[in-house]
Amino acid sequence: MKRFWAGLLLAQFVLFYILSGTKFFVDAAAALFEYKKVAHQKLASYIPFSLGDVFYIVVGVFLLLLLIKIFNKATRRKAFVQLLIFINLFYFIYQLSWGMLYFQAPLTEKLPKREITADRTKALALLYLEKCRETRKLVDEDERGVFTFKPTSLIKLEILNRQEELPEEFKTKTATKIDAFKPSLYRGVVSYSGILGYYNPFTAEAQYNDQLPASYIPFTLAHESAHQLGFAREQEANFIGYLMGRNSENAALRYSTEYAVLKALLNSLLEEHKPFVDSVLSQYSAEMKRDRQAEINFRNKHKGPLDVFFGITNDLFLKSNQQDGSVTYSYFVDLLIRYESAE
């Protein structure tokens, strides 16, 4: 029995690897996602807490109990078989419900080809610096003079409405307009992981860390909303989130989006063009500098082994799904420059 389930798992790895390169099957998986996502998200929206986080807790406890049994000679054989059965089911459901979506045709195919040069990136960074400086004047501040917004429900509603306002060439997914955004139940731990938000493919919920500095949150919600639409790749979700926020009438969403774009552009230039990056940072408005310092303070407060661990595991996960690593912004910047140059 143990060999059967181990062999079946290996067969699944091989099968899904082959199918991931087959356009017909990838399109079929995307069609399945489209078919089920409205009902899936609507069901999750009725539950006031993160069902997906509870699911992961249950899974974690179940796996821990199995591991304990595996260390016991009397129960080892049966527990190991149960573990293999669970992994087979988990992997199969994940691949059908989400994993294959990473292999959809890239969004670059919908954009004109442009040479991605440092000069183009610098020009766009300066443009977004000015956008940020202007939009920052329109948003609220807390008692420290740091950007804030409330209520979060208005940001969520705006993002859901913006799902229907995507440019025609990217309106390939059905807008659900269902509020299945949930604060993470792991917020205390997630703050130390460097993770801003995450999509749960088993419950269709978009989790976010509500303890983040406010400058992160609106764009993070837009990013996770893009996953809910069916854009699986991380940097493509960033791009769709950017399309949702760039022209929003909600100043908080627009500022968070513009600020995220500016940071991505500067991060892509940092290694080889640090003097330019330093120059741009010095031109931040006083308000933007306070927002940046709030982010730095948050990161410094939550540095630790978890940050490193999740950074490494996330990097491996992204690369295993044909994406840039977790700290690489090149694909997002590529999409930005191609889109902005085409306008």
C-alpha positions in Angstrom: 0.0 0.0 0.0 2.8 2.4 0.9 4.5 1.8 -2.5 1.2 2.3 -4.3 0.6 5.8 -2.8 4.3 6.8 -3.2 4.2 5.7 -6.8 0.9 7.6 -7.4 2.5 10.7 -6.0 5.5 10.4 -8.3 3.1 9.8 -11.2 1.2 13.0 -10.3 4.4 15.0 -10.3 5.3 13.7 -13.7 1.7 14.1 -15.1 1.2 17.7 -13.9 4.7 18.6 -15.1 3.8 17.3 -18.6 0.3 18.9 -18.5 1.7 22.3 -17.4 3.3 22.5 -20.9 0.0 21.6 -22.6 -2.0 24.6 -23.6 -5.3 22.7 -23.8 -5.0 21.5 -20.2 -3.8 24.8 -18.8 -6.8 26.5 -20.6 -9.1 23.9 -19.2 -7.8 24.5 -15.6 -8.3 28.3 -16.1 -11.9 27.6 -17.4 -12.6 25.4 -14.3 -11.3 28.2 -12.1 -13.6 30.7 -13.9 -16.6 28.3 -13.5 -16.2 27.8 -9.7 -14.7 31.1 -8.5 -18.0 33.1 -8.0 -19.6 30.3 -5.9 -16.3 29.7 -4.1 -15.8 33.3 -3.1 -19.4 33.9 -2.3 -19.4 31.0 0.2 -16.2 32.3 1.8 -17.7 35.8 2.1 -20.5 34.6 4.4 -17.9 33.6 7.0 -16.6 36.6 9.0 -13.2 35.2 9.8 -10.5 33.6 7.6 -11.8 30.1 6.9 -8.6 29.3 5.0 -6.4 30.1 8.0 -8.5 27.8 10.2 -8.1 25.1 7.5 -4.3 25.5 7.6 -4.4 25.2 11.4 -6.4 22.0 11.1 -4.0 20.6 8.4 -1.0 21.5 10.6 -2.5 19.7 13.6 -3.3 16.7 11.5 0.2 16.5 10.1 1.7 16.9 13.5 -0.3 14.0 14.8 0.7 11.9 11.9 4.4 12.7 12.4 4.0 11.7 16.1 2.5 8.4 15.0 5.3 7.9 12.5 7.9 8.0 15.3 5.9 5.3 17.1 6.9 1.8 15.8 3.4 0.4 16.5 1.6 3.0 14.4 4.4 4.0 11.9 3.3 2.0 8.9 -0.4 3.0 9.0 0.5 6.7 9.7 3.0 6.8 6.8 0.3 5.5 4.4 -2.2 8.1 5.7 0.4 10.8 5.2 1.0 9.7 1.6 -2.8 9.6 0.9 -3.1 13.1 2.3 -0.2 14.5 0.3 -1.7 12.9 -2.9 -5.1 14.5 -2.3 -3.7 17.8 -1.3 -1.4 18.0 -4.3 -4.1 16.9 -6.7 -6.7 19.5 -5.5 -4.1 22.2 -5.4 -3.0 21.6 -9.0 -6.5 21.5 -10.4 -7.8 24.5 -8.4 -4.7 26.8 -8.7 -1.3 25.3 -9.6 -1.9 25.1 -13.3 -2.9 28.8 -13.5 0.8 29.7 -13.1 1.3 28.3 -16.6 -1.2 30.5 -18.4 0.1 32.6 -21.3 2.1 35.5 -19.9 0.7 39.0 -19.9 3.7 40.3 -21.9 2.0 38.7 -25.0 -0.7 41.4 -24.7 1.7 44.3 -24.7 4.0 45.8 -27.4 7.6 44.9 -27.2 9.8 47.6 -25.7 13.5 47.5 -24.8 13.7 47.7 -21.0 16.6 50.1 -20.4 17.8 51.9 -17.3 16.9 55.2 -18.9 13.3 54.2 -19.4 13.1 52.9 -15.9 14.6 56.1 -14.5 12.2 58.2 -16.5 9.2 56.2 -15.2 10.5 56.4 -11.6 10.7 60.2 -11.9 7.2 60.3 -13.2 5.9 58.2 -10.3 7.8 60.3 -7.9 5.8 63.4 -9.0 2.6 61.4 -9.0 3.2 60.3 -5.4 4.1 63.8 -4.3 0.9 65.1 -5.6 -1.4 62.3 -4.5 0.1 62.3 -1.0 -1.3 65.7 -0.5 -4.9 64.3 -0.9 -4.8 61.6 1.7 -5.3 61.5 5.5 -2.6 61.3 8.1 -2.5 60.0 11.7 -1.2 61.9 14.7 2.4 61.1 13.7 1.9 62.6 10.2 2.0 59.2 8.6 -0.4 58.2 5.8 -3.6 56.4 7.0 -7.0 55.6 5.7 -10.4 54.4 7.0 -12.5 52.5 6.7 -10.9 49.5 4.9 -14.4 48.6 3.6 -14.3 51.6 1.2 -10.9 50.5 -0.2 -12.3 46.9 -0.7 -15.4 48.3 -2.4 -13.3 50.5 -4.7 -11.1 47.5 -5.7 -14.1 45.3 -6.4 -15.5 48.1 -8.7 -12.2 48.5 -10.4 -12.2 44.8 -11.4 -14.7 45.8 -14.1 -12.6 48.8 -15.2 -9.5 47.0 -16.4 -8.3 47.8 -19.9 -10.0 45.5 -22.5 -6.9 43.5 -23.3 -6.6 42.5 -19.7 -10.3 42.0 -19.0 -10.0 38.2 -19.6 -11.3 37.2 -16.2 -14.8 37.6 -14.9 -15.1 40.2 -12.2 -16.9 38.7 -9.1 -17.3 41.9 -7.0 -17.5 39.7 -3.9 -15.8 40.8 -0.7 -13.8 37.8 0.3 -10.9 39.8 1.8 -10.0 38.6 5.3 -7.5 39.9 7.9 -5.0 37.1 8.5 -5.5 35.2 11.8 -1.7 34.8 11.8 -1.0 38.5 11.8 1.4 38.3 14.7 3.5 35.7 12.9 3.0 37.1 9.4 4.4 40.5 10.5 7.7 38.7 11.1 7.7 36.9 7.8 7.9 39.7 5.3 4.6 38.5 3.8 2.1 41.3 3.1 -0.8 39.1 2.0 -1.6 35.7 0.5 -4.3 34.0 -1.5 -5.8 30.8 -0.3 -6.6 28.5 -3.3 -8.7 26.2 -1.1 -11.1 28.8 0.1 -10.7 31.6 -2.5 -10.0 34.1 0.3 -7.6 37.0 0.0 -5.8 37.3 3.3 -3.9 40.5 4.3 -1.9 41.6 7.4 -3.9 44.4 8.9 -1.0 45.3 11.2 1.1 46.6 8.2 1.8 50.3 7.8 -1.1 51.8 6.0 0.9 52.5 2.8 1.1 48.8 2.1 -2.5 47.8 2.6 -4.6 49.2 -0.3 -2.1 47.9 -3.0 -1.8 44.6 -1.2 -5.6 44.2 -1.3 -5.6 45.0 -5.0 -2.8 42.5 -5.6 -4.7 39.8 -3.8 -7.9 40.7 -5.7 -6.0 40.0 -8.9 -5.3 36.5 -7.6 -9.0 36.1 -6.9 -9.7 37.0 -10.5 -7.3 34.2 -11.6 -4.0 35.9 -12.3 -1.7 33.5 -10.5 1.9 34.8 -11.1 3.0 37.2 -8.4 4.3 40.0 -10.6 1.3 39.8 -12.9 -0.9 40.1 -9.9 1.1 43.2 -9.0 0.5 44.6 -12.5 -3.2 43.9 -12.4 -3.3 45.5 -9.0 -1.6 48.5 -10.5 -4.2 48.7 -13.3 -6.9 48.7 -10.6 -5.3 51.5 -8.6 -3.6 53.8 -11.0 -6.6 55.9 -12.0 -8.8 55.2 -8.9 -10.9 58.1 -7.6 -10.0 56.8 -4.1 -6.9 58.8 -3.2 -5.7 56.2 -0.6 -5.8 53.4 -3.2 -4.2 55.5 -5.8 -1.4 56.7 -3.5 -0.6 53.2 -2.2 -0.5 52.0 -5.8 1.7 54.8 -7.1 4.0 54.4 -4.1 4.3 50.6 -4.7 5.2 51.2 -8.3 7.8 53.8 -7.4 9.4 51.4 -4.9 9.5 48.6 -7.5 11.1 50.8 -10.0 13.7 52.0 -7.5 14.4 48.5 -6.3 15.1 47.4 -9.8 17.7 50.1 -10.2 19.3 49.9 -6.8 22.0 47.4 -7.5 23.5 49.2 -10.6 22.2 52.8 -10.2 22.4 53.5 -6.5 23.2 57.2 -6.8 20.1 57.7 -8.9 18.0 55.9 -6.3 19.5 58.0 -3.5 18.7 61.1 -5.5 15.1 60.1 -5.9 14.7 59.2 -2.2 16.1 62.7 -1.3 13.3 64.2 -3.4 10.5 62.5 -1.5 8.2 65.0 0.0 8.3 65.4 3.8 5.1 63.4 4.0 6.5 60.6 1.8 9.6 60.5 4.0 7.5 59.9 7.1 5.6 57.1 5.3 8.9 55.5 4.2 10.3 55.7 7.8 7.2 54.1 9.1 7.8 51.2 6.7 11.5 51.0 7.7 10.6 51.0 11.4 8.0 48.2 10.9 10.6 46.0 9.0 13.3 46.6 11.5 11.0 45.8 14.4 10.0 42.5 12.8 13.4 41.3 11.5 14.3 37.8 12.4 14.7 34.1 11.4 11.1 33.9 10.2 11.8 36.7 7.7 14.8 34.8 6.3 13.0 31.5 6.3 9.9 32.7 4.5 12.1 34.7 2.1 13.9 31.6 1.1 10.9 29.3 0.9 8.9 31.9 -1.1 11.8 32.3 -3.5 11.9 28.6 -4.1 8.1 28.4 -4.5 8.1 31.2 -7.1 10.9 29.7 -9.1 9.3 26.3 -9.1 6.3 27.9 -10.8 8.3 29.6 -13.5 8.4 33.0 -11.8 11.1 35.4 -10.8 12.3 35.0 -7.3 10.7 36.8 -4.4 13.0 39.8 -4.4 13.1 40.3 -8.2 10.9 43.0 -9.7 12.1 42.7 -13.3 9.0 41.2 -14.7 6.7 43.7 -13.0 8.9 46.6 -14.2 8.9 45.0 -17.7 5.1 45.0 -17.7 4.9 48.6 -16.4 7.3 50.0 -18.9 5.7 48.2 -21.9 2.2 49.4 -20.7 3.2 53.0 -19.9 5.1 53.4 -23.2 2.1 52.1 -25.2 -0.2 54.8 -23.8 
